[in-house]
Amino acid sequence: MKGWFKDVTLNVILRIVVGKRIPNSYEGDETMKWKKSLHDLFELTGEFVVSEALPYLRWLDVSGNKKIMKKVARELDQVVEEWLREHK
């Protein structure tokens, strides 16, 4: 049920913002890839980052969150770029 509610909520949000819905969650590797990226984004949003509390430790990247955030940002940027090309 948890996965189904997550898919329904994501479909509603994407339908409002982008104007299209995603295919079933178990169809296609690309769909699963960007859904995982979106899940990682939401996980990182609620995670504690040491460099936010202690800015002088930013260069250290203690828990590796900065690296993961950059990877997720690249993946989601590719998806949004594809949507923009499709819209044009």
N, CA, C and O atoms as CSV, one atom per row, in Angstrom:
chain,resi,resn,atom,element,x,y,z
A,1,MET,N,N,0.823,-1.197,0.000
A,1,MET,CA,C,0.000,0.000,0.000
A,1,MET,C,C,0.866,1.259,0.000
A,1,MET,O,O,0.531,2.249,-0.650
A,2,LYS,N,N,1.979,1.215,0.732
A,2,LYS,CA,C,2.835,2.390,0.843
A,2,LYS,C,C,3.360,2.801,-0.538
A,2,LYS,O,O,3.353,3.983,-0.882
A,3,GLY,N,N,3.812,1.823,-1.323
A,3,GLY,CA,C,4.313,2.114,-2.672
A,3,GLY,C,C,3.219,2.640,-3.581
A,3,GLY,O,O,3.451,3.534,-4.394
A,4,TRP,N,N,2.030,2.086,-3.440
A,4,TRP,CA,C,0.917,2.525,-4.271
A,4,TRP,C,C,0.544,3.973,-3.961
A,4,TRP,O,O,0.331,4.768,-4.876
A,5,PHE,N,N,0.463,4.319,-2.676
A,5,PHE,CA,C,0.152,5.703,-2.299
A,5,PHE,C,C,1.236,6.666,-2.774
A,5,PHE,O,O,0.945,7.786,-3.192
A,6,LYS,N,N,2.484,6.219,-2.704
A,6,LYS,CA,C,3.587,7.055,-3.182
A,6,LYS,C,C,3.442,7.309,-4.685
A,6,LYS,O,O,3.634,8.435,-5.144
A,7,ASP,N,N,3.104,6.267,-5.451
A,7,ASP,CA,C,2.925,6.419,-6.892
A,7,ASP,C,C,1.747,7.331,-7.222
A,7,ASP,O,O,1.840,8.165,-8.122
A,8,VAL,N,N,0.651,7.176,-6.505
A,8,VAL,CA,C,-0.522,8.011,-6.750
A,8,VAL,C,C,-0.222,9.476,-6.448
A,8,VAL,O,O,-0.584,10.361,-7.224
A,9,THR,N,N,0.437,9.730,-5.327
A,9,THR,CA,C,0.788,11.099,-4.960
A,9,THR,C,C,1.735,11.712,-5.984
A,9,THR,O,O,1.561,12.863,-6.383
A,10,LEU,N,N,2.728,10.952,-6.405
A,10,LEU,CA,C,3.670,11.438,-7.402
A,10,LEU,C,C,2.969,11.734,-8.728
A,10,LEU,O,O,3.268,12.735,-9.380
A,11,ASN,N,N,2.044,10.872,-9.123
A,11,ASN,CA,C,1.290,11.109,-10.356
A,11,ASN,C,C,0.461,12.381,-10.276
A,11,ASN,O,O,0.402,13.140,-11.244
A,12,VAL,N,N,-0.176,12.624,-9.147
A,12,VAL,CA,C,-0.985,13.835,-8.983
A,12,VAL,C,C,-0.103,15.083,-9.061
A,12,VAL,O,O,-0.444,16.047,-9.747
A,13,ILE,N,N,1.019,15.060,-8.363
A,13,ILE,CA,C,1.921,16.215,-8.365
A,13,ILE,C,C,2.462,16.467,-9.764
A,13,ILE,O,O,2.473,17.608,-10.227
A,14,LEU,N,N,2.916,15.406,-10.448
A,14,LEU,CA,C,3.454,15.587,-11.795
A,14,LEU,C,C,2.376,16.027,-12.777
A,14,LEU,O,O,2.653,16.789,-13.703
A,15,ARG,N,N,1.173,15.561,-12.585
A,15,ARG,CA,C,0.079,15.971,-13.472
A,15,ARG,C,C,-0.191,17.465,-13.333
A,15,ARG,O,O,-0.484,18.137,-14.322
A,16,ILE,N,N,-0.096,17.986,-12.116
A,16,ILE,CA,C,-0.311,19.417,-11.875
A,16,ILE,C,C,0.861,20.231,-12.406
A,16,ILE,O,O,0.649,21.235,-13.086
A,17,VAL,N,N,2.087,19.823,-12.114
A,17,VAL,CA,C,3.268,20.612,-12.458
A,17,VAL,C,C,3.669,20.455,-13.919
A,17,VAL,O,O,3.868,21.450,-14.616
A,18,VAL,N,N,3.788,19.222,-14.384
A,18,VAL,CA,C,4.323,18.953,-15.717
A,18,VAL,C,C,3.226,18.747,-16.747
A,18,VAL,O,O,3.429,19.026,-17.929
A,19,GLY,N,N,2.077,18.268,-16.323
A,19,GLY,CA,C,0.982,18.033,-17.256
A,19,GLY,C,C,0.984,16.640,-17.846
A,19,GLY,O,O,0.291,16.389,-18.831
A,20,LYS,N,N,1.738,15.739,-17.272
A,20,LYS,CA,C,1.754,14.355,-17.739
A,20,LYS,C,C,1.898,13.432,-16.550
A,20,LYS,O,O,2.353,13.840,-15.481
A,21,ARG,N,N,1.509,12.190,-16.745
A,21,ARG,CA,C,1.656,11.225,-15.670
A,21,ARG,C,C,2.750,10.245,-16.029
A,21,ARG,O,O,3.108,10.090,-17.197
A,22,ILE,N,N,3.271,9.590,-15.022
A,22,ILE,CA,C,4.323,8.613,-15.253
A,22,ILE,C,C,3.695,7.261,-15.529
A,22,ILE,O,O,2.584,6.983,-15.078
A,23,PRO,N,N,4.407,6.416,-16.271
A,23,PRO,CA,C,3.886,5.056,-16.464
A,23,PRO,C,C,3.942,4.271,-15.158
A,23,PRO,O,O,4.458,4.762,-14.153
A,24,ASN,N,N,3.417,3.068,-15.176
A,24,ASN,CA,C,3.449,2.229,-13.973
A,24,ASN,C,C,4.873,2.136,-13.447
A,24,ASN,O,O,5.837,2.159,-14.213
A,25,SER,N,N,4.989,2.033,-12.151
A,25,SER,CA,C,6.308,2.099,-11.500
A,25,SER,C,C,7.217,0.935,-11.865
A,25,SER,O,O,8.420,1.002,-11.613
A,26,TYR,N,N,6.690,-0.107,-12.437
A,26,TYR,CA,C,7.523,-1.269,-12.743
A,26,TYR,C,C,7.790,-1.403,-14.227
A,26,TYR,O,O,8.226,-2.459,-14.684
A,27,GLU,N,N,7.533,-0.341,-14.994
A,27,GLU,CA,C,7.772,-0.371,-16.428
A,27,GLU,C,C,8.931,0.541,-16.773
A,27,GLU,O,O,8.874,1.747,-16.531
A,28,GLY,N,N,9.961,-0.020,-17.325
A,28,GLY,CA,C,11.071,0.776,-17.818
A,28,GLY,C,C,12.130,1.080,-16.778
A,28,GLY,O,O,11.831,1.422,-15.634
A,29,ASP,N,N,13.370,0.946,-17.203
A,29,ASP,CA,C,14.489,1.230,-16.307
A,29,ASP,C,C,14.625,2.717,-16.050
A,29,ASP,O,O,14.982,3.135,-14.948
A,30,GLU,N,N,14.338,3.523,-17.077
A,30,GLU,CA,C,14.486,4.971,-16.924
A,30,GLU,C,C,13.509,5.519,-15.884
A,30,GLU,O,O,13.872,6.372,-15.073
A,31,THR,N,N,12.283,5.031,-15.911
A,31,THR,CA,C,11.289,5.477,-14.935
A,31,THR,C,C,11.724,5.123,-13.524
A,31,THR,O,O,11.617,5.939,-12.609
A,32,MET,N,N,12.212,3.912,-13.353
A,32,MET,CA,C,12.663,3.493,-12.031
A,32,MET,C,C,13.876,4.306,-11.582
A,32,MET,O,O,14.031,4.601,-10.397
A,33,LYS,N,N,14.741,4.669,-12.545
A,33,LYS,CA,C,15.948,5.419,-12.206
A,33,LYS,C,C,15.604,6.808,-11.670
A,33,LYS,O,O,16.127,7.218,-10.634
A,34,TRP,N,N,14.725,7.537,-12.372
A,34,TRP,CA,C,14.436,8.891,-11.889
A,34,TRP,C,C,13.510,8.881,-10.692
A,34,TRP,O,O,13.520,9.826,-9.902
A,35,LYS,N,N,12.703,7.830,-10.534
A,35,LYS,CA,C,11.903,7.729,-9.311
A,35,LYS,C,C,12.796,7.474,-8.105
A,35,LYS,O,O,12.522,7.962,-7.008
A,36,LYS,N,N,13.874,6.705,-8.310
A,36,LYS,CA,C,14.829,6.489,-7.230
A,36,LYS,C,C,15.553,7.801,-6.911
A,36,LYS,O,O,15.802,8.111,-5.746
A,37,SER,N,N,15.887,8.566,-7.950
A,37,SER,CA,C,16.537,9.865,-7.731
A,37,SER,C,C,15.621,10.797,-6.951
A,37,SER,O,O,16.074,11.517,-6.062
A,38,LEU,N,N,14.358,10.785,-7.277
A,38,LEU,CA,C,13.393,11.615,-6.563
A,38,LEU,C,C,13.262,11.167,-5.112
A,38,LEU,O,O,13.161,11.998,-4.210
A,39,HIS,N,N,13.264,9.868,-4.891
A,39,HIS,CA,C,13.218,9.338,-3.528
A,39,HIS,C,C,14.467,9.766,-2.748
A,39,HIS,O,O,14.377,10.156,-1.584
A,40,ASP,N,N,15.637,9.688,-3.408
A,40,ASP,CA,C,16.879,10.120,-2.757
A,40,ASP,C,C,16.828,11.606,-2.425
A,40,ASP,O,O,17.319,12.025,-1.377
A,41,LEU,N,N,16.235,12.407,-3.311
A,41,LEU,CA,C,16.104,13.847,-3.058
A,41,LEU,C,C,15.285,14.098,-1.798
A,41,LEU,O,O,15.662,14.919,-0.961
A,42,PHE,N,N,14.171,13.396,-1.663
A,42,PHE,CA,C,13.338,13.587,-0.479
A,42,PHE,C,C,14.036,13.090,0.786
A,42,PHE,O,O,13.869,13.675,1.857
A,43,GLU,N,N,14.814,12.021,0.669
A,43,GLU,CA,C,15.577,11.526,1.812
A,43,GLU,C,C,16.630,12.553,2.233
A,43,GLU,O,O,16.806,12.816,3.423
A,44,LEU,N,N,17.327,13.131,1.254
A,44,LEU,CA,C,18.374,14.110,1.558
A,44,LEU,C,C,17.800,15.403,2.116
A,44,LEU,O,O,18.474,16.106,2.869
A,45,THR,N,N,16.579,15.717,1.758
A,45,THR,CA,C,15.944,16.941,2.251
A,45,THR,C,C,15.789,16.898,3.766
A,45,THR,O,O,15.944,17.919,4.435
A,46,GLY,N,N,15.488,15.738,4.302
A,46,GLY,CA,C,15.264,15.633,5.736
A,46,GLY,C,C,16.471,15.191,6.533
A,46,GLY,O,O,16.369,14.985,7.743
A,47,GLU,N,N,17.606,15.042,5.887
A,47,GLU,CA,C,18.787,14.536,6.573
A,47,GLU,C,C,19.612,15.679,7.183
A,47,GLU,O,O,19.696,16.774,6.626
A,48,PHE,N,N,20.206,15.397,8.320
A,48,PHE,CA,C,21.063,16.378,8.983
A,48,PHE,C,C,22.425,16.404,8.296
A,48,PHE,O,O,23.046,15.362,8.088
A,49,VAL,N,N,22.877,17.595,7.948
A,49,VAL,CA,C,24.184,17.772,7.313
A,49,VAL,C,C,25.064,18.565,8.265
A,49,VAL,O,O,24.703,19.662,8.689
A,50,VAL,N,N,26.207,18.011,8.596
A,50,VAL,CA,C,27.107,18.607,9.581
A,50,VAL,C,C,27.555,19.997,9.136
A,50,VAL,O,O,27.667,20.904,9.962
A,51,SER,N,N,27.811,20.173,7.839
A,51,SER,CA,C,28.332,21.453,7.360
A,51,SER,C,C,27.312,22.582,7.476
A,51,SER,O,O,27.689,23.752,7.420
A,52,GLU,N,N,26.043,22.262,7.634
A,52,GLU,CA,C,25.046,23.311,7.852
A,52,GLU,C,C,25.126,23.842,9.285
A,52,GLU,O,O,24.888,25.025,9.531
A,53,ALA,N,N,25.456,22.973,10.205
A,53,ALA,CA,C,25.582,23.399,11.601
A,53,ALA,C,C,26.957,24.007,11.877
A,53,ALA,O,O,27.084,24.965,12.641
A,54,LEU,N,N,27.961,23.448,11.257
A,54,LEU,CA,C,29.338,23.918,11.441
A,54,LEU,C,C,29.935,24.254,10.066
A,54,LEU,O,O,30.593,23.407,9.462
A,55,PRO,N,N,29.714,25.474,9.569
A,55,PRO,CA,C,30.140,25.826,8.208
A,55,PRO,C,C,31.634,25.670,7.938
A,55,PRO,O,O,32.029,25.463,6.791
A,56,TYR,N,N,32.455,25.763,8.949
A,56,TYR,CA,C,33.886,25.624,8.724
A,56,TYR,C,C,34.296,24.186,8.388
A,56,TYR,O,O,35.441,23.953,8.003
A,57,LEU,N,N,33.382,23.219,8.526
A,57,LEU,CA,C,33.654,21.833,8.146
A,57,LEU,C,C,33.112,21.490,6.755
A,57,LEU,O,O,33.116,20.325,6.358
A,58,ARG,N,N,32.648,22.495,6.021
A,58,ARG,CA,C,32.060,22.268,4.698
A,58,ARG,C,C,33.046,21.580,3.762
A,58,ARG,O,O,32.647,20.704,2.994
A,59,TRP,N,N,34.315,21.950,3.806
A,59,TRP,CA,C,35.318,21.389,2.918
A,59,TRP,C,C,35.557,19.905,3.177
A,59,TRP,O,O,36.049,19.192,2.302
A,60,LEU,N,N,35.213,19.439,4.372
A,60,LEU,CA,C,35.478,18.064,4.757
A,60,LEU,C,C,34.436,17.080,4.202
A,60,LEU,O,O,34.776,15.937,3.894
A,61,ASP,N,N,33.187,17.505,4.073
A,61,ASP,CA,C,32.081,16.655,3.607
A,61,ASP,C,C,32.075,15.327,4.370
A,61,ASP,O,O,32.263,14.256,3.794
A,62,VAL,N,N,31.856,15.432,5.670
A,62,VAL,CA,C,31.990,14.317,6.604
A,62,VAL,C,C,31.167,13.097,6.209
A,62,VAL,O,O,31.709,11.994,6.140
A,63,SER,N,N,29.889,13.262,5.952
A,63,SER,CA,C,29.033,12.108,5.669
A,63,SER,C,C,28.868,11.823,4.182
A,63,SER,O,O,28.159,10.885,3.815
A,64,GLY,N,N,29.502,12.605,3.324
A,64,GLY,CA,C,29.417,12.368,1.878
A,64,GLY,C,C,28.128,12.851,1.249
A,64,GLY,O,O,27.825,12.495,0.110
A,65,ASN,N,N,27.359,13.659,1.971
A,65,ASN,CA,C,26.076,14.119,1.454
A,65,ASN,C,C,26.217,15.034,0.245
A,65,ASN,O,O,25.390,14.998,-0.666
A,66,LYS,N,N,27.258,15.850,0.237
A,66,LYS,CA,C,27.431,16.791,-0.866
A,66,LYS,C,C,27.611,16.045,-2.197
A,66,LYS,O,O,27.047,16.445,-3.216
A,67,LYS,N,N,28.378,14.989,-2.184
A,67,LYS,CA,C,28.605,14.181,-3.376
A,67,LYS,C,C,27.290,13.546,-3.856
A,67,LYS,O,O,26.989,13.552,-5.049
A,68,ILE,N,N,26.528,13.009,-2.928
A,68,ILE,CA,C,25.249,12.381,-3.274
A,68,ILE,C,C,24.272,13.431,-3.807
A,68,ILE,O,O,23.542,13.172,-4.764
A,69,MET,N,N,24.259,14.618,-3.189
A,69,MET,CA,C,23.366,15.682,-3.636
A,69,MET,C,C,23.686,16.107,-5.064
A,69,MET,O,O,22.773,16.345,-5.854
A,70,LYS,N,N,24.953,16.204,-5.401
A,70,LYS,CA,C,25.343,16.577,-6.758
A,70,LYS,C,C,24.924,15.519,-7.766
A,70,LYS,O,O,24.479,15.849,-8.866
A,71,LYS,N,N,25.064,14.238,-7.395
A,71,LYS,CA,C,24.674,13.145,-8.282
A,71,LYS,C,C,23.164,13.164,-8.534
A,71,LYS,O,O,22.720,13.024,-9.674
A,72,VAL,N,N,22.387,13.336,-7.482
A,72,VAL,CA,C,20.927,13.374,-7.606
A,72,VAL,C,C,20.502,14.588,-8.425
A,72,VAL,O,O,19.582,14.494,-9.237
A,73,ALA,N,N,21.157,15.719,-8.220
A,73,ALA,CA,C,20.830,16.928,-8.976
A,73,ALA,C,C,21.089,16.727,-10.464
A,73,ALA,O,O,20.285,17.162,-11.289
A,74,ARG,N,N,22.196,16.075,-10.826
A,74,ARG,CA,C,22.491,15.805,-12.240
A,74,ARG,C,C,21.429,14.904,-12.862
A,74,ARG,O,O,20.964,15.163,-13.972
A,75,GLU,N,N,21.046,13.846,-12.147
A,75,GLU,CA,C,20.060,12.906,-12.675
A,75,GLU,C,C,18.699,13.574,-12.880
A,75,GLU,O,O,18.064,13.390,-13.919
A,76,LEU,N,N,18.257,14.342,-11.898
A,76,LEU,CA,C,16.960,15.010,-12.026
A,76,LEU,C,C,17.006,16.123,-13.067
A,76,LEU,O,O,16.001,16.398,-13.722
A,77,ASP,N,N,18.163,16.765,-13.224
A,77,ASP,CA,C,18.308,17.791,-14.243
A,77,ASP,C,C,18.154,17.194,-15.638
A,77,ASP,O,O,17.559,17.818,-16.517
A,78,GLN,N,N,18.681,15.997,-15.847
A,78,GLN,CA,C,18.531,15.324,-17.134
A,78,GLN,C,C,17.063,15.014,-17.432
A,78,GLN,O,O,16.617,15.156,-18.571
A,79,VAL,N,N,16.327,14.598,-16.430
A,79,VAL,CA,C,14.914,14.288,-16.611
A,79,VAL,C,C,14.131,15.546,-16.976
A,79,VAL,O,O,13.317,15.530,-17.900
A,80,VAL,N,N,14.375,16.627,-16.255
A,80,VAL,CA,C,13.658,17.878,-16.509
A,80,VAL,C,C,14.041,18.441,-17.874
A,80,VAL,O,O,13.194,19.001,-18.570
A,81,GLU,N,N,15.311,18.299,-18.267
A,81,GLU,CA,C,15.749,18.740,-19.584
A,81,GLU,C,C,15.007,17.992,-20.679
A,81,GLU,O,O,14.606,18.584,-21.681
A,82,GLU,N,N,14.825,16.692,-20.487
A,82,GLU,CA,C,14.090,15.880,-21.458
A,82,GLU,C,C,12.635,16.344,-21.550
A,82,GLU,O,O,12.077,16.422,-22.645
A,83,TRP,N,N,12.017,16.655,-20.400
A,83,TRP,CA,C,10.644,17.151,-20.407
A,83,TRP,C,C,10.542,18.470,-21.153
A,83,TRP,O,O,9.584,18.699,-21.892
A,84,LEU,N,N,11.536,19.343,-20.959
A,84,LEU,CA,C,11.528,20.632,-21.648
A,84,LEU,C,C,11.675,20.451,-23.151
A,84,LEU,O,O,10.969,21.105,-23.918
A,85,ARG,N,N,12.582,19.571,-23.590
A,85,ARG,CA,C,12.721,19.294,-25.018
A,85,ARG,C,C,11.431,18.727,-25.597
A,85,ARG,O,O,11.023,19.092,-26.700
A,86,GLU,N,N,10.801,17.848,-24.858
A,86,GLU,CA,C,9.537,17.253,-25.297
A,86,GLU,C,C,8.444,18.316,-25.401
A,86,GLU,O,O,7.616,18.275,-26.311
A,87,HIS,N,N,8.446,19.250,-24.480
A,87,HIS,CA,C,7.437,20.312,-24.472
A,87,HIS,C,C,7.610,21.259,-25.653
A,87,HIS,O,O,6.630,21.716,-26.241
A,88,LYS,N,N,8.876,21.553,-26.000
A,88,LYS,CA,C,9.148,22.438,-27.145
A,88,LYS,C,C,8.626,21.824,-28.407
A,88,LYS,O,O,8.757,22.412,-29.480
